[in-house]
């Protein structure tokens, strides 16, 4: 770190302290998400590390301004990475990895802290390795919004590359007695280091809000049990799909699927057994649909499917396969093997001129016909 802290450095320290406080506030609201506590502490540690390193000119204690500062600088990306692990696993994560890397890093710094350039070179290499590893790790966190994940990836990647460049410049100047004797370009690298660290810390609160929005969308649009669309989302997305087909003058099909005698499973084996059956049936339905089709759980044991741009033969084939596959699925409940059948009612519209409400009513009528005809079958009506 340079001996003098320019305005940008002081601003970076202040921002990190404020961001750390913000993340601790978020943690108070979201006690289950320990990652925000970890990220908040990392911001405070980074601010302290920069402050200690900036005291080298005014405070002649190398063990504090070099050794402790460099240890804290290494701890900062370690805690960022640890917070990412907590965020991904959503449960307590052991600090063993953090303690191990920090211990192995502190040992060389004990020998190097009297040589500032050497200590800074070692610290830069270690931090570069951590940031580059974190850039790869962030891509595995699928629950994070895609845009946020890629933004963090590029920030970590840029930070790792910057630290490598910094270490390369330091290696070329190992003969210098102090950091202040390095060329002016080194200061720009440090400014980039501070700016990237601050930008990364600023993204974490945004991640909390993005996750809140994502969770709200899930609650609003998805069924908690089967993770399929709910009835509200089905009507919305199917309405858009129907409108598109109407403009393109393509045929359309709506299927309503109801499990036969499902109430007896809940009565004899309990609601948990019934829930497991519904989850497996949902998997079967989703596994037999095309990319543009829409499937949802619209009631207790009732599902709905919208098939875009299908002729009657394709609609019949899909209905037949769904009936057959659900009937062949076995459910192991309380040591017993059970089978469930389904009845399917559908309506095929050749021109998609009908309104969605009319199609659903026609599909319900076809479903009633399928059930009254003996169940475990499909009935597909046609409208112009």
C-alpha positions as CSV (number, residue, x, y, z in Angstrom):
1,X,0.0,0.0,0.0
2,X,1.3,3.6,-0.6
3,X,2.4,5.7,2.3
4,X,-0.1,8.5,1.6
5,X,-3.8,7.9,1.3
6,X,-5.3,10.1,-1.4
7,X,-8.9,11.2,-1.4
8,X,-9.9,8.1,-3.4
9,X,-8.4,5.8,-0.8
10,X,-10.2,7.6,2.0
11,X,-13.4,7.5,0.1
12,X,-13.0,3.8,-0.6
13,X,-12.4,3.1,3.1
14,X,-15.5,5.1,4.0
15,X,-17.6,3.3,1.4
16,X,-16.5,-0.1,2.6
17,X,-17.3,0.8,6.2
18,X,-20.8,2.0,5.1
19,X,-21.4,-1.1,3.0
20,X,-20.3,-3.3,5.9
21,X,-22.8,-1.5,8.1
22,X,-25.5,-1.9,5.5
23,X,-24.8,-5.7,5.1
24,X,-25.0,-6.1,8.9
25,X,-28.4,-4.4,8.8
26,X,-29.5,-6.8,6.1
27,X,-28.2,-9.7,8.3
28,X,-30.3,-8.4,11.2
29,X,-33.4,-8.6,8.9
30,X,-32.3,-12.0,7.3
31,X,-30.9,-13.9,10.2
32,X,-30.9,-17.2,8.2
33,X,-28.5,-15.7,5.6
34,X,-25.2,-15.7,7.4
35,X,-23.4,-14.7,4.2
36,X,-24.4,-11.0,4.8
37,X,-22.7,-11.0,8.2
38,X,-19.6,-12.5,6.7
39,X,-19.6,-10.0,3.8
40,X,-20.2,-7.1,6.2
41,X,-17.2,-8.2,8.4
42,X,-15.0,-8.5,5.3
43,X,-15.8,-4.8,4.4
44,X,-14.8,-3.7,7.9
45,X,-11.6,-5.7,7.7
46,X,-10.7,-4.3,4.3
47,X,-11.2,-0.7,5.6
48,X,-9.0,-1.4,8.6
49,X,-6.3,-3.0,6.5
50,X,-6.2,0.0,4.1
51,X,-6.0,2.3,7.1
52,X,-3.2,0.4,8.7
53,X,-1.2,0.2,5.5
54,X,-1.6,4.0,5.1
55,X,0.0,4.6,8.5
56,X,3.4,3.3,7.4
57,X,4.8,6.9,7.0
58,X,3.5,8.1,10.4
59,X,3.8,5.0,12.5
60,X,7.1,3.0,12.5
61,X,5.7,-0.4,13.5
62,X,6.2,-2.8,10.6
63,X,4.5,-5.7,12.4
64,X,1.3,-3.6,12.4
65,X,1.4,-1.6,9.2
66,X,2.8,-4.4,7.1
67,X,2.3,-7.8,8.7
68,X,-1.2,-7.2,10.2
69,X,-2.3,-5.1,7.2
70,X,-1.3,-7.8,4.7
71,X,-2.9,-10.6,6.8
72,X,-6.2,-8.6,6.8
73,X,-5.9,-7.9,3.1
74,X,-5.7,-11.6,2.4
75,X,-8.5,-12.3,4.9
76,X,-10.8,-9.9,2.9
77,X,-11.2,-12.1,-0.3
78,X,-11.2,-15.2,1.9
79,X,-14.3,-13.9,3.7
80,X,-15.9,-12.9,0.4
81,X,-15.4,-16.5,-0.9
82,X,-16.7,-17.9,2.4
83,X,-19.8,-15.8,2.1
84,X,-20.4,-17.1,-1.4
85,X,-20.2,-20.6,0.0
86,X,-22.7,-19.7,2.7
87,X,-25.0,-18.2,0.1
88,X,-24.9,-21.2,-2.1
89,X,-25.4,-23.8,0.7
90,X,-27.8,-21.8,2.8
91,X,-26.5,-23.4,6.0
92,X,-23.6,-23.0,8.4
93,X,-20.2,-23.6,6.6
94,X,-17.0,-24.5,8.4
95,X,-14.3,-21.8,8.7
96,X,-11.7,-24.5,8.3
97,X,-10.7,-23.4,4.8
98,X,-10.4,-19.8,5.8
99,X,-8.3,-20.6,8.8
100,X,-6.1,-22.9,6.8
101,X,-5.3,-20.5,4.0
102,X,-4.8,-17.6,6.4
103,X,-2.4,-19.7,8.6
104,X,-0.3,-20.7,5.6
105,X,-0.2,-17.1,4.4
106,X,0.7,-15.6,7.7
107,X,3.8,-17.8,8.1
108,X,5.7,-16.4,5.2
109,X,4.6,-12.9,6.1
110,X,6.3,-13.3,9.5
111,X,9.6,-13.6,7.7
112,X,8.8,-10.9,5.1
113,X,7.2,-8.1,6.9
114,X,10.5,-6.2,7.4
115,X,10.8,-6.1,3.6
116,X,7.7,-4.3,2.4
117,X,8.0,-5.0,-1.3
118,X,8.5,-8.7,-0.7
119,X,5.6,-8.9,1.6
120,X,3.4,-7.0,-0.8
121,X,4.4,-9.3,-3.6
122,X,3.5,-12.4,-1.7
123,X,0.1,-10.8,-0.6
124,X,-0.7,-9.9,-4.2
125,X,-0.1,-13.4,-5.4
126,X,-2.2,-15.0,-2.7
127,X,-5.1,-12.5,-3.2
128,X,-4.9,-13.1,-7.0
129,X,-5.3,-16.8,-6.5
130,X,-8.3,-16.4,-4.2
131,X,-10.0,-13.9,-6.5
132,X,-9.5,-16.1,-9.6
133,X,-10.8,-19.1,-7.7
134,X,-13.8,-17.1,-6.6
135,X,-14.6,-16.0,-10.1
136,X,-15.0,-19.7,-11.1
137,X,-16.9,-20.6,-8.0
138,X,-19.5,-17.8,-8.5
139,X,-20.6,-19.5,-11.7
140,X,-21.7,-22.6,-9.8
141,X,-24.2,-20.6,-7.7
142,X,-27.3,-21.2,-9.7
143,X,-29.7,-19.7,-7.2
144,X,-28.1,-16.2,-7.8
145,X,-29.8,-14.2,-10.6
146,X,-27.9,-14.7,-13.9
147,X,-27.0,-11.0,-14.4
148,X,-25.7,-10.7,-10.9
149,X,-23.7,-13.9,-11.2
150,X,-21.9,-12.8,-14.3
151,X,-21.3,-9.3,-12.9
152,X,-19.6,-10.8,-9.9
153,X,-17.7,-13.2,-12.1
154,X,-16.2,-10.4,-14.2
155,X,-15.4,-8.3,-11.1
156,X,-13.6,-11.2,-9.4
157,X,-11.8,-12.1,-12.6
158,X,-10.7,-8.5,-13.1
159,X,-9.6,-8.3,-9.5
160,X,-7.5,-11.5,-9.9
161,X,-5.9,-10.2,-13.1
162,X,-5.2,-6.8,-11.5
163,X,-3.5,-8.5,-8.5
164,X,-1.4,-10.6,-10.8
165,X,-0.3,-7.4,-12.7
166,X,0.5,-5.8,-9.4
167,X,2.6,-8.8,-8.3
168,X,4.4,-8.7,-11.6
169,X,5.3,-5.1,-11.2
170,X,6.4,-5.7,-7.6
171,X,8.7,-8.6,-8.7
172,X,10.4,-6.2,-11.2
173,X,11.1,-3.8,-8.4
174,X,12.2,-6.1,-5.5
175,X,15.3,-4.0,-5.1
176,X,13.3,-1.0,-4.0
177,X,13.5,-0.3,-0.3
178,X,9.9,0.9,0.0
179,X,6.6,1.0,-1.8
180,X,6.8,4.7,-2.3
181,X,9.8,4.2,-4.6
182,X,7.8,2.3,-7.2
183,X,6.7,3.9,-10.5
184,X,3.5,6.0,-10.6
185,X,1.7,3.2,-12.6
186,X,1.8,1.1,-9.4
187,X,-0.5,3.7,-7.7
188,X,-3.0,3.3,-10.5
189,X,-3.0,-0.5,-9.9
190,X,-3.7,0.1,-6.2
191,X,-6.5,2.6,-7.1
192,X,-8.0,-0.1,-9.4
193,X,-7.7,-2.6,-6.5
194,X,-9.6,-0.3,-4.2
195,X,-12.3,0.5,-6.8
196,X,-12.9,-3.2,-7.6
197,X,-13.1,-4.2,-4.0
198,X,-15.6,-1.4,-3.3
199,X,-17.7,-2.3,-6.4
200,X,-17.7,-6.0,-5.4
201,X,-18.9,-5.1,-1.9
202,X,-21.6,-2.8,-3.3
203,X,-23.0,-5.7,-5.4
204,X,-23.8,-7.9,-2.3
205,X,-26.6,-5.7,-1.0
206,X,-28.1,-5.7,-4.5
207,X,-27.9,-9.5,-4.5
208,X,-30.1,-9.5,-1.4
209,X,-32.7,-7.4,-3.1
210,X,-32.5,-9.4,-6.3
211,X,-33.0,-12.6,-4.4
212,X,-36.0,-11.1,-2.6
213,X,-37.5,-10.2,-5.9
214,X,-36.8,-13.6,-7.3
215,X,-38.4,-15.3,-4.2
216,X,-41.4,-13.0,-4.6
217,X,-41.8,-14.1,-8.2
218,X,-41.5,-17.7,-7.2
219,X,-44.2,-17.3,-4.5
220,X,-46.5,-15.4,-7.0
221,X,-46.0,-17.7,-10.0
222,X,-45.0,-21.1,-8.8
223,X,-46.6,-23.9,-6.8
224,X,-44.5,-24.7,-3.7
225,X,-45.1,-28.4,-3.8
226,X,-44.4,-29.3,-7.4
227,X,-42.4,-26.2,-8.5
228,X,-44.7,-26.0,-11.5
229,X,-46.5,-22.8,-12.5
230,X,-49.6,-22.1,-10.5
231,X,-53.1,-21.4,-11.9
232,X,-52.5,-17.6,-12.0
233,X,-49.3,-17.9,-13.9
234,X,-50.8,-20.5,-16.2
235,X,-53.6,-18.2,-17.2
236,X,-51.2,-15.4,-17.8
237,X,-48.6,-17.3,-19.9
238,X,-51.1,-19.4,-21.8
239,X,-53.1,-16.2,-22.7
240,X,-49.9,-14.7,-24.2
241,X,-49.2,-18.0,-26.0
242,X,-52.7,-18.2,-27.4
243,X,-52.6,-14.6,-28.6
244,X,-49.3,-15.3,-30.4
245,X,-50.8,-18.4,-32.1
246,X,-53.9,-16.5,-33.0
247,X,-51.8,-13.8,-34.9
248,X,-49.9,-16.6,-36.7
249,X,-53.1,-18.6,-37.4
250,X,-51.7,-21.7,-35.8
251,X,-53.6,-24.4,-34.0
252,X,-53.7,-24.7,-30.2
253,X,-54.6,-27.3,-27.6
254,X,-55.4,-27.2,-23.9
255,X,-55.3,-30.3,-21.7
256,X,-56.7,-30.7,-18.2
257,X,-55.2,-33.7,-16.3
258,X,-56.9,-35.1,-13.2
259,X,-55.5,-38.0,-11.1
260,X,-58.0,-40.9,-10.6
261,X,-59.1,-41.8,-7.1
262,X,-56.4,-39.6,-5.6
263,X,-58.3,-38.8,-2.4
264,X,-58.0,-42.4,-1.3
265,X,-54.2,-42.1,-1.2
266,X,-54.4,-39.2,1.2
267,X,-57.0,-41.0,3.3
268,X,-55.0,-44.3,3.6
269,X,-51.4,-43.1,3.6
270,X,-51.5,-39.5,4.7
271,X,-51.0,-36.1,3.0
272,X,-47.2,-36.6,2.8
273,X,-47.6,-39.7,0.6
274,X,-50.1,-37.8,-1.6
275,X,-47.6,-34.9,-1.9
276,X,-44.9,-37.2,-3.0
277,X,-47.2,-38.6,-5.7
278,X,-48.0,-35.2,-7.0
279,X,-44.3,-34.3,-7.2
280,X,-43.6,-37.4,-9.3
281,X,-46.6,-36.8,-11.6
282,X,-45.4,-33.2,-12.1
283,X,-42.0,-34.5,-13.1
284,X,-43.7,-36.9,-15.6
285,X,-45.8,-34.1,-17.2
286,X,-42.9,-31.7,-17.5
287,X,-40.6,-34.4,-18.9
288,X,-43.1,-35.0,-21.8
289,X,-43.5,-31.4,-23.0
290,X,-41.8,-29.3,-25.6
291,X,-39.8,-26.2,-24.8
292,X,-42.7,-23.8,-25.7
293,X,-45.5,-25.7,-24.0
294,X,-46.9,-24.4,-20.7
295,X,-47.7,-26.8,-17.8
296,X,-49.1,-25.9,-14.3
297,X,-50.7,-27.4,-11.2
298,X,-54.1,-25.6,-11.1
299,X,-55.7,-27.5,-8.2
300,X,-55.3,-30.2,-5.7
301,X,-54.6,-33.1,-8.0
302,X,-55.4,-31.3,-11.2
303,X,-52.9,-30.1,-13.8
304,X,-53.2,-28.1,-17.0
305,X,-51.1,-28.1,-20.2
306,X,-51.1,-25.7,-23.1
307,X,-49.7,-27.0,-26.4
308,X,-48.8,-24.4,-28.9
309,X,-48.8,-25.0,-32.7
310,X,-49.9,-28.7,-32.7
311,X,-52.2,-30.5,-35.0
312,X,-54.8,-32.9,-33.7
313,X,-52.6,-36.0,-34.2
314,X,-49.7,-34.5,-32.2
315,X,-52.2,-33.5,-29.4
316,X,-53.6,-37.0,-29.3
317,X,-50.1,-38.5,-29.2
318,X,-49.0,-36.3,-26.3
319,X,-52.2,-37.1,-24.4
320,X,-51.8,-40.8,-24.9
321,X,-48.2,-40.7,-23.8
322,X,-49.0,-38.8,-20.7
323,X,-51.8,-41.2,-19.8
324,X,-49.5,-44.2,-20.4
325,X,-46.5,-42.8,-18.6
326,X,-48.4,-41.7,-15.5
327,X,-50.1,-45.2,-15.4
328,X,-46.7,-46.9,-15.5
329,X,-45.1,-44.8,-12.8
330,X,-44.8,-46.7,-9.5
331,X,-44.9,-45.0,-6.1
332,X,-43.3,-46.6,-3.1
333,X,-45.4,-45.5,0.0
334,X,-45.0,-47.0,3.4
335,X,-43.4,-50.1,2.0
336,X,-46.1,-50.6,-0.6
337,X,-45.9,-50.1,-4.3
338,X,-48.8,-48.1,-5.7
339,X,-49.9,-47.0,-9.2
340,X,-51.9,-44.0,-10.1
341,X,-53.8,-43.4,-13.3
342,X,-54.9,-40.1,-14.8
343,X,-57.8,-39.0,-16.9
344,X,-57.2,-36.3,-19.5
345,X,-59.7,-33.9,-21.2
346,X,-58.5,-31.7,-24.0
347,X,-59.7,-29.3,-26.6
348,X,-58.0,-28.7,-29.9
349,X,-58.6,-25.4,-31.7
350,X,-57.6,-25.3,-35.3
351,X,-57.4,-21.6,-35.6
352,X,-57.0,-20.4,-32.0
353,X,-60.0,-18.1,-32.4
354,X,-61.5,-19.2,-29.1
355,X,-60.9,-17.4,-25.8
356,X,-58.8,-19.2,-23.2
357,X,-61.8,-19.4,-20.8
358,X,-63.9,-21.1,-23.4
359,X,-61.1,-23.6,-24.1
360,X,-60.6,-24.5,-20.5
361,X,-64.4,-25.0,-20.1
362,X,-64.4,-27.3,-23.1
363,X,-61.4,-29.2,-21.8
364,X,-63.2,-29.7,-18.4
365,X,-66.2,-31.1,-20.3
366,X,-63.9,-33.5,-22.1
367,X,-62.3,-34.5,-18.8
368,X,-65.7,-35.3,-17.4
369,X,-66.4,-37.5,-20.4
370,X,-63.1,-39.3,-19.9
371,X,-63.9,-40.0,-16.2
372,X,-67.4,-41.1,-16.8
373,X,-66.1,-43.5,-19.5
374,X,-64.0,-45.5,-17.1
375,X,-61.0,-43.2,-16.3
376,X,-57.4,-43.8,-17.2
377,X,-58.0,-42.4,-20.7
378,X,-58.1,-39.2,-22.7
379,X,-60.8,-37.5,-24.6
380,X,-59.9,-34.8,-27.1
381,X,-62.6,-32.5,-28.5
382,X,-62.2,-30.2,-31.5
383,X,-63.3,-26.6,-32.1
384,X,-62.9,-24.6,-35.3
